[in-house]
Amino acid sequence: MTAALLLFQSIPAAHAQIGSSRYAAVVMDAGSGEELYAINADEPRYPASLTKMMTLYLTFEALDRGRLRLTSRIRVSRHAAGQEPSKLGLKPGTSITVRDAILALVTKSANDVASALGENLAGGSEVAFGRIMTRKARQLGMRNTSFRNASGLPDANQVTTARDIAILGRALIRDFPKRYAYFNARHFAWHGRSIGNHNNLLGEYDGADGIKTGYIRASGFNLAASAVRGDTRLIAVVFGGATTAERDGHVMALLDRGFAQRRRSTDMLVASAGPQLIGTAHAAALAAPPLPRPTKRATPRKQQATAATKGGWAVQVGAFASSTDARRVAQRAARRLGTAHVERVRVDGKWFYRAQVTGLSASTARSACRARRGPCMVVAP
């Protein structure tokens, strides 16, 4: 991980009695890919209908490449029509437009439609589509995922992880920013009836605009959700809820803590330093890009040896308009800890100085921020 890693501290409000051995969760910054929280993130889990996120990714890709159009009609085979619910109840030999198919997956999570889409994209074979899905997963960096069908219906060999699903969610948002808006559909009109979206966070959680729910008995209640507040978009993935209410409440608590952590991480960029405080340049500090690895600089051999032994991690303890103030704070924080370092950064035409302590191990950096009363951000190598 190359961006700054912010410690995601205890989450009292989010400790639901959730999933036990089936539980896994990740909170990710959609912009940088940085993880704010992860537990059991690489443990194998059954994706259930989160599988449809990949079916939709490949559908969007086909649309962008001209293989499909929104008005194209997808033929429904006997195999597709025979899928277990949730489904639209399509009959063999009928068809559905690509646009309606997308909305049916996003809202009702229709298994018959997912199967029909998969067959269409793979020349008539859902088994072949599973192989295409898995190859795409590898290309996106989903290292621990294997797909076997387009819908997520039970298959012992169809497994994923919370981290992989977060990666897929981020890819949908990044690669198809306009088509991602489908995931925000609250309702889908089908043959005179209105079908509501299974994602309860839409309309209930400030900033929520997708992505996908899932459930099979072996997985419990799963949810991949994304929300935007200000310039921050977060993705939260939870596996193993005992009920939809428990799952939804847990995801909302994780998102709440994630947004709070992000606010603290930007607020800490401006630390109190009397008249030398950035003050009116606060907005520029908030617009700063993710913290890079601290720039190497010449140090005495003894200090270099110490830094190499301790590691390449760092902590940032403030940002100032004055290099003198930044150096003073960095040196004070570096006592018995590491090497003081000041980094000059230009944002929106204004200069400010980041006070950092470098040459730390990961555990030392994290412990330092936990113990520190003032601003503190962990910076990974």
Steps between C-alpha positions, in 0.01 A plus 500: 500500500661824389259759640474608860335238718269655756446294810141390512449485874243303698145524372266464800188586301587243237554197723183320396460132577576441141576184314755345739710267284339636182578862582742709295519873432697766316468878478689650206557849366372476143732773379832367624419135567623547857344269757377664818373182664538132426418183689511151350548692176670212315300214648293308241131586498206418276411812299132419444347777287807722534604280207270712285741791544737315266218405264416870477865600464529276193166628368617861532825406329308343211292817468808722493660281234190497283427128537166590659263794496249589768225414253652162409277207592632215710346162422385290796598133481332212680801487731473869588125486552545204737717685753385518861353823641546787534391532135276689260334180385610524139381227264728298269517655154408850615741790517584806707686819408846558639377810682221309674742216574739740675220648710364154585841400636553823692157506667345153519827308460323279246683171452325409175610831347858460625523155343361629170752784494786264577400262224474786251844634587665158481349357183223303668680340795472623858786267594720677246382833640622393843848455355482843336394650833793338680750622242367853533522472877872420471552796267338730757720370781242270661748229593277276707180484296364223281166536322287214374172668401359843421251522785670390821272203556673239722810331363767365734775620264370855464688695766633849557624725781390830649812667361439366149140624501618846611749496211217409262278776637778750452556376143131547415509859626835578336452329164133581441429828684184573300360146490562463873193726544283194429584375850315800643167397343237483774237326286468304178178505298425157355174402329287740700659443841765690688788294637694659787874485552619250764769747612336667800781753543367692200286772652595400856867591513630843408703479179431133422466431125560122449624221470359145561341267755530122520372202694524125494474280807870415495611863490253686717396851401767681299522860385740707294407867540645831389431851624632848421542793736679808376805388305515159667348180366521188715420138421396267781464123461350274766450125486306281741217706645235305689222726369469780249448749783816389680702506180371842396558651843852363510586638157363843593705501821814409307435777247435748781832419661675510164373847419586619852851362458538677169386828655755462779774419251437821305447715807833385643682645202455839663639494854492791741816710474393848600520764229694266272201266460387456140163651591346621175704243312306225676308419182824451313624259765183300476551473124844347543558167325561178700822522693795359305785304648726743689778637280842359588754753617859491614543397863798396711597136454387410848153641435483326161582167659237556768234589242581198287473274802169644611334506160356729236178608673432853627248707690383850415427722798384821338519742207608861535547819304843539661787256449637601841180400674486174307861417588447576868193273521671223302809511723291492814305198372821325388656481845580135580292402195656565160634769269337843469408587143332804340338469160418809292180467297332742258122482474288741294788745479570503875791341688474318829726269695423151627659404831589131496697239689662243270694175534231310693373147489129452425423404860697794642323745269158370597584495870632855479174629353291309753699655783515851360240750621544742211465453124661185363483309171680176414687510167577164340814443284 
